[in-house]
C-alpha cells in the first residue's frame, strides 16, 4: 500500500468516527428533550391543584400588576380634635374638622304644665323626635407665620330650624407671642364657668350641661381676649366682649360700650395638667387636680337679648325660668330695660386611674335696674352647685357617670339629676355612643338644642351617636 493509499484510509476512518459522534449527540439531544418534557408535564398543576392555589396566587399577581403602576400614597395627616390636614405649605396650612351627632329625645314623661313664682300657669313642651342635632365644620390652621392662626367654622342646630341663630358662621383670629401671652379676636365663649373655657365637646354628656351651669353661665359673643400660662401650673383667660350672647343679635341692637368682661384663673397644683374636659378618659397614673375661679360682669339691655328659644342662648332668668325683661313681671307697670349682671364661679376637680370628680359653685347678682317702675327694686341674688362623677370601668371603652345640680334663690329651687353611660367603640373620642337618663324638677332653663325643657318636672331619656374628629 502506497503512502497515498494509507492517507485515504485514515481519512475514511475519521469520517466514520465523526459520523458516530454526531449520531451520539443527536441521541443525547432527543433524550434530554424527552426528559425535559416529562419534567414540565410533572410540574404543570392540574385543574384541582390550580383551584386550590388560586387564592394564594391572586394577591401575588395583584401586587405584581400594582407595582407596574404609579405607587399610591396617603396624605392628610390626622390630629385628634384638629381633624385632617388638607394643605401644608411654607406659607401656611389648613385642617378641616367635623363635629356632629344624631339624637333620639323622649320628654313625654314631663308634666304638661308648671306654675311660676308669680302664680302663672304655663305649658311645658313635651318632645319625642330624632334629630341630626348639630353639625359643625371647622377650618383651622396658620398663615404666613405659624404663630398667626385662624379658626373659622359653620355651626348649625337642626332642632332649631326657623330660628334666628339656627345657622352660625363665625370664628376668630389669634396670634401667639409665647406660652405666657396669646391674643385673639372674633367670636368665642366668655370663660365664665368651666364648661365655657374651651373644652367643648369633651363633656360627660353629649353637648349638654347640668341645669345650674346652663342657668348661670355666659354664652358666645364677639370680642378680644388674651390667654396663656403664668407659670407651669397656672393658666389664665381674660376677655372683653359686646354682650353675654351675640347669637341671634344684630350689631344694631348692641349698646356702644365695652362693659362685658369675663376671666378665668386655673391652677393645676399636682401634675401641672388635667387632660381635656370632664372625666378621666386618659387614665391618669398620678393624681391630677385643678382649682378654678371665674368672674364675669355685663351691662345687659332688653334690646340686646336674643329670642328666648335662640340656639345656644343664655337668657337672664329668675329661678322659676322667667325672663327678667318680661313686662309687668314684678308688678303692674314695672318693666326692666337694663340690668347689671355679675357672676363668680369656683370649680375643682380630680382625676386618677379613670376616676373623676368635678364640682362647681356659682354666685350671681342682678342689680342696677332701669326702666319704668324699677326704682327700689332690690338686688336679685342666686347661687347654685353641681357635682359630677365618672369612672372608666373599661379603659378607653366604657364610662358610666352621674351628676346633679341645684339652683337656690328667692323665686325657686330647681334641680336636676342624671345618670349616663358612654361607649367608645374605637377606644378614642372620635366616635361615642351615649345613653342618658335625666330627671328634672322645675327646670329654670331649656330650649330646643338641649334635652331639658323650660319648667319641666319629670324624667327624660336621650341617646346620642357622636362624631368628633
C-alpha positions in Angstrom: 0.0 0.0 0.0 1.4 3.3 -1.0 1.6 6.3 1.2 -1.3 7.9 -0.7 -3.5 4.8 -0.1 -2.7 5.0 3.6 -3.8 8.6 3.9 -7.1 7.9 2.1 -7.8 5.0 4.5 -7.1 7.2 7.6 -9.4 9.9 6.3 -12.2 7.4 5.8 -11.8 6.2 9.4 -12.0 9.7 10.7 -15.2 10.4 8.8 -16.7 7.2 10.2 -15.8 8.3 13.8 -17.2 11.7 13.2 -20.5 10.3 12.0 -20.8 8.1 15.0 -20.1 11.1 17.3 -22.9 13.1 15.6 -25.3 10.2 16.0 -24.5 10.0 19.7 -25.0 13.8 20.1 -28.4 13.6 18.3 -29.4 10.7 20.6 -28.5 12.7 23.7 -30.4 15.7 22.4 -33.5 13.6 21.9 -33.1 12.0 25.3 -32.7 15.4 27.1 -35.7 16.7 25.1 -37.9 13.8 26.3 -36.8 14.2 29.9 -37.4 18.0 29.8 -41.0 17.4 28.5 -41.6 14.9 31.2 -40.4 17.3 33.9 -42.5 20.1 32.5 -45.5 17.8 32.5 -44.9 16.7 36.0 -44.6 20.2 37.3 -47.7 21.6 35.4 -50.5 22.0 38.0 -53.7 20.1 37.5 -57.1 21.8 37.5 -57.6 20.7 41.1 -54.3 22.0 42.3 -54.8 25.3 40.4 -58.1 25.8 42.1 -56.5 25.1 45.5 -53.7 27.5 45.0 -55.5 30.4 43.3 -56.4 32.3 46.5 -52.7 32.4 47.4 -51.5 33.3 44.0 -54.0 36.1 43.3 -52.5 38.6 45.8 -49.1 38.0 44.3 -50.4 38.7 40.8 -52.2 41.8 42.1 -49.1 43.1 43.8 -47.0 42.5 40.6 -49.6 44.3 38.5 -49.9 47.1 41.1 -46.1 47.6 41.2 -46.1 48.3 37.5 -48.4 51.3 38.1 -47.6 54.5 40.0 -47.4 53.7 43.7 -50.2 55.4 45.7 -49.5 57.5 48.8 -51.6 58.7 51.8 -52.0 62.4 52.5 -53.9 64.4 55.0 -52.4 63.6 58.4 -54.9 63.3 61.2 -54.5 65.1 64.6 -57.2 64.5 67.3 -59.6 67.4 67.6 -57.8 69.3 64.8 -59.0 66.9 62.0 -57.4 66.1 58.7 -54.7 68.3 57.2 -55.7 69.4 53.6 -52.8 71.7 52.9 -49.3 72.1 54.3 -47.0 74.6 52.7 -44.3 77.1 53.6 -46.9 79.8 53.6 -49.5 78.1 55.9 -51.6 75.1 56.4 -55.3 74.1 56.5 -57.1 71.4 58.5 -60.7 70.5 58.5 -62.6 69.0 61.4 -66.2 67.9 61.8 -68.4 67.6 64.9 -71.9 66.1 64.7 -74.3 63.9 66.5 -77.6 62.2 66.0 -80.0 62.3 69.0 -83.2 60.5 70.0 -85.0 62.5 72.6 -88.0 61.5 74.7 -89.6 64.1 77.0 -93.0 62.5 77.2 -92.7 61.8 80.9 -92.6 65.5 81.8 -95.6 67.2 83.5 -97.5 69.1 80.9 -97.8 72.4 82.9 -95.9 74.3 85.6 -96.6 77.3 87.8 -94.0 80.0 88.0 -93.2 82.0 91.1 -95.8 84.6 90.3 -98.7 82.1 90.1 -98.8 81.9 86.3 -99.6 78.5 84.8 -97.5 77.7 81.7 -97.2 74.9 79.2 -94.2 72.6 79.1 -93.0 71.4 75.7 -93.0 67.6 75.5 -91.0 66.4 72.6 -90.2 63.0 71.1 -88.1 63.1 68.0 -85.0 62.1 66.1 -82.6 64.8 65.0 -79.2 65.2 63.4 -78.9 67.6 66.3 -75.8 69.6 65.4 -73.3 69.9 62.6 -70.1 71.9 63.0 -67.5 72.2 60.2 -64.2 73.7 61.4 -61.4 75.2 59.3 -58.2 75.9 61.2 -54.5 76.4 60.7 -51.9 79.1 60.3 -51.0 81.6 57.5 -47.7 83.4 56.8 -46.5 82.8 60.3 -47.1 79.7 62.4 -47.9 82.0 65.3 -50.7 83.6 63.4 -53.6 81.2 63.4 -57.3 81.2 62.2 -60.3 79.2 63.4 -63.4 79.5 61.2 -66.5 77.4 61.4 -70.0 76.8 60.2 -72.3 75.7 63.0 -75.9 74.7 62.9 -78.5 73.2 65.3 -81.1 71.4 63.1 -83.6 71.2 66.0 -83.7 75.0 65.9 -84.8 75.2 62.2 -86.5 78.5 61.6 -84.9 80.4 64.5 -82.6 83.4 64.0 -79.4 81.7 65.1 -80.1 78.3 63.7 -77.0 78.7 61.4 -73.9 80.4 62.6 -70.9 81.3 60.5 -68.2 82.5 62.9 -64.7 82.1 64.1 -61.6 84.0 65.3 -58.1 85.0 64.5 -55.3 84.8 67.1 -51.5 85.4 67.5 -49.3 83.6 70.0 -46.3 85.6 71.2 -45.2 82.9 73.7 -46.6 80.5 76.2 -47.5 83.3 78.6 -49.3 85.6 76.2 -51.6 85.0 73.2 -54.3 87.3 71.9 -57.4 86.6 69.8 -60.3 88.5 68.2 -63.6 87.3 66.9 -66.3 85.1 68.4 -65.7 82.7 71.3 -67.4 81.7 74.6 -67.0 84.0 77.6 -64.9 82.0 80.1 -67.3 82.5 83.0 -67.7 78.8 84.0 -65.6 75.7 83.4 -67.7 74.4 80.5 -67.1 77.6 78.5 -63.3 77.7 78.9 -62.9 75.9 75.6 -63.2 72.3 76.4 -66.3 71.5 74.3 -67.2 68.8 73.3 -65.3 66.8 75.9 -68.1 66.7 78.5 -69.6 63.6 80.2 -72.9 64.1 78.4 -73.2 64.9 74.7 -73.5 68.6 74.2 -75.4 69.1 77.4 -74.7 70.8 80.7 -76.3 70.4 84.1 -79.0 73.0 84.6 -77.1 75.0 87.2 -74.3 75.6 84.7 -76.7 76.4 82.0 -78.6 78.9 84.3 -75.5 80.8 85.4 -73.1 80.7 82.5 -72.4 83.4 79.9 -72.6 82.5 76.3 -70.8 83.3 73.0 -70.0 86.8 71.9 -67.7 88.9 69.8 -64.7 90.5 71.4 -61.0 90.3 72.1 -59.2 88.1 74.6 -55.8 87.0 76.0 -54.7 83.8 77.4 -51.6 81.9 78.5 -49.5 80.3 81.2 -48.4 82.5 84.1 -46.4 79.5 85.5 -46.2 75.8 84.5 -49.2 75.2 86.8 -51.2 78.4 86.5 -53.3 79.4 83.4 -55.4 82.4 82.7 -58.1 83.6 80.2 -59.4 87.2 80.0 -62.0 88.5 77.5 -63.8 91.8 76.7 -66.9 91.3 74.7 -70.1 93.0 73.3 -72.7 91.3 75.5 -73.4 88.0 77.2 -74.7 86.3 74.0 -74.3 87.6 70.5 -76.0 84.6 68.7 -79.2 85.9 67.1 -78.4 89.5 67.9 -77.8 92.2 65.3 -75.0 94.7 65.9 -77.6 97.4 65.7 -79.2 96.0 68.9 -76.0 96.4 70.9 -75.1 99.4 73.1 -71.8 101.3 72.3 -69.9 100.4 75.4 -67.4 97.6 76.1 -68.7 96.6 79.5 -68.8 92.8 79.2 -65.8 91.1 80.7 -65.1 87.6 81.7 -62.0 86.0 83.3 -60.7 82.6 84.4 -57.7 81.6 86.5 -56.9 77.9 86.6 -54.4 76.2 89.0 -53.3 72.6 88.5 -51.3 72.0 91.7 -50.2 68.4 91.5 -49.2 67.5 87.9 -49.5 70.8 86.1 -52.0 69.3 83.6 -55.6 68.0 83.8 -56.4 66.4 80.4 -59.2 67.7 78.2 -62.7 68.3 79.6 -64.5 66.2 82.2 -63.9 62.6 83.0 -60.6 60.7 83.1 -60.6 59.1 79.7 -56.8 59.5 79.7 -56.4 57.3 82.8 -54.0 59.4 84.9 -51.4 57.4 86.7 -50.7 60.3 89.1 -53.4 62.3 90.8 -54.3 65.2 88.6 -56.1 68.2 90.2 -57.4 71.6 89.3 -58.9 74.6 91.0 -60.5 77.4 89.1 -62.0 80.8 89.8 -64.1 82.7 87.2 -65.6 86.2 87.2 -68.0 87.8 84.7 -69.9 91.1 84.5 -72.0 92.7 81.9 -74.5 95.5 81.5 -77.4 94.0 79.6 -80.3 95.6 77.8 -83.6 94.2 76.8 -82.8 95.1 73.2 -79.6 93.1 73.1 -81.2 89.9 74.2 -81.7 87.0 71.7 -85.1 85.4 71.3 -85.7 83.1 74.3 -85.5 80.0 72.1 -82.4 81.1 70.2 -79.7 78.5 69.5 -77.1 78.1 72.3 -78.7 81.1 74.1 -78.3 82.0 77.7 -81.1 84.3 79.0 -81.1 86.3 82.2 -83.8 84.3 84.0 -85.1 84.0 87.5 -85.0 80.7 89.3 -88.5 79.8 88.1 -87.4 80.3 84.4 -89.0 83.8 84.0 -87.0 86.2 81.8 -86.3 89.3 83.8 -87.2 91.6 80.9 -90.8 90.4 80.8 -93.1 93.4 81.1 -95.1 93.6 84.4 -93.2 90.5 85.8 -92.6 92.2 89.1 -95.8 94.1 89.2 -98.1 96.2 87.1 -96.2 98.9 85.3 -92.8 97.5 86.2 -90.6 96.8 83.2 -86.9 96.2 83.3 -84.9 97.6 80.3 -81.4 97.5 81.6 -79.6 95.4 84.3 -76.2 94.7 85.6 -75.1 91.1 85.7 -72.2 89.9 87.9 -71.3 86.2 88.4 -68.5 84.5 90.3 -67.7 80.8 89.9 -65.4 78.4 91.7 -64.6 74.9 90.4 -62.5 72.0 91.5 -61.7 68.5 90.1 -59.6 65.5 90.3 -58.7 62.6 88.0 -57.0 59.3 88.9 -56.8 55.9 87.2 -60.0 56.6 85.2 -62.0 58.1 88.1 -63.0 61.7 88.1 -64.9 64.0 90.5 -65.8 67.6 89.4 -67.7 70.2 91.4 -68.7 73.8 90.8 -70.2 76.6 92.9 -72.0 79.6 91.3 -73.0 83.0 92.6 -74.9 85.6 90.6 -76.1 89.2 91.3 -78.6 91.1 89.2 -78.9 94.8 90.1 -78.8 98.4 88.9 -82.2 98.0 87.2 -83.5 100.7 84.9 -86.9 101.1 83.3 -90.5 102.0 84.3 -91.3 101.3 87.9 -87.8 99.8 88.7 -86.9 102.3 91.4 -86.3 100.5 94.7 -86.2 97.0 93.0 -83.8 95.1 95.3 -80.8 93.1 94.1 -81.6 89.6 93.0 -79.1 87.1 94.3 -78.9 83.4 93.1 -76.4 80.7 93.8 -76.1 77.1 92.9 -73.9 74.0 93.0 -73.2 71.0 90.8 -71.2 67.8 91.1 -70.3 65.1 88.5 -68.5 61.8 88.9 -67.4 59.2 86.4 -65.3 56.1 86.0 -63.6 54.3 83.1 -64.7 50.8 84.1 -63.2 49.5 80.8 -60.2 51.8 79.9 -61.0 53.9 76.9 -64.1 51.9 76.2 -66.9 52.1 78.8 -67.6 55.1 81.1 -70.6 55.3 83.4 -71.3 58.7 85.1 -73.7 60.5 87.4 -74.3 64.2 88.1 -76.7 66.6 89.7 -77.1 70.3 90.3 -79.4 72.8 92.2 -80.1 76.5 91.9 -81.1 78.4 95.1 -83.0 81.7 95.1 -86.0 83.8 96.1 -88.0 82.6 93.1 -87.5 78.8 93.3 -85.0 76.0 93.9 -84.9 73.9 90.6 -82.7 70.9 90.4 -81.7 68.0 88.1 -80.1 64.5 88.4 -78.7 62.5 85.5 -77.0 59.1 85.0 -75.4 58.1 81.8 -73.2 55.6 80.0 -70.6 56.4 77.3 -69.3 53.7 75.0 -66.2 54.4 72.8 -66.1 51.6 70.2 -62.7 52.6 68.7 -61.0 53.4 72.0 -60.8 57.1 71.2 -63.0 60.1 71.4 -63.8 60.3 67.7 -67.0 58.1 68.0 -69.1 57.9 71.1 -72.4 56.2 71.8 -74.2 57.9 74.8 -77.3 57.0 76.7 -78.5 59.3 79.5 -81.4 59.4 81.9 -82.3 62.8 83.3 -84.7 63.8 86.0 -85.8 67.5 86.2 -87.5 69.4 89.0 -89.0 72.7 87.7 -86.1 73.4 85.3 -85.2 77.1 85.1 -83.7 76.7 81.6 -84.5 74.9 78.4 -84.6 75.4 74.6 -84.7 73.3 71.5 -81.0 72.4 71.2 -80.8 70.9 74.8 -82.6 67.9 76.1 -84.2 69.6 79.1 -87.4 71.7 78.8 -88.1 75.0 80.5 -90.3 74.5 83.6 -90.1 70.7 83.2 -90.6 68.2 86.0 -90.2 64.5 85.4 -88.0 62.0 83.5 -86.2 62.5 80.2 -84.3 59.9 78.2 -82.0 60.6 75.2 -79.5 58.6 73.3 -76.8 60.1 71.1 -74.3 58.9 68.4 -71.5 61.5 68.3 -68.7 62.0 65.8 -65.9 64.4 66.6 -62.7 64.4 64.6 
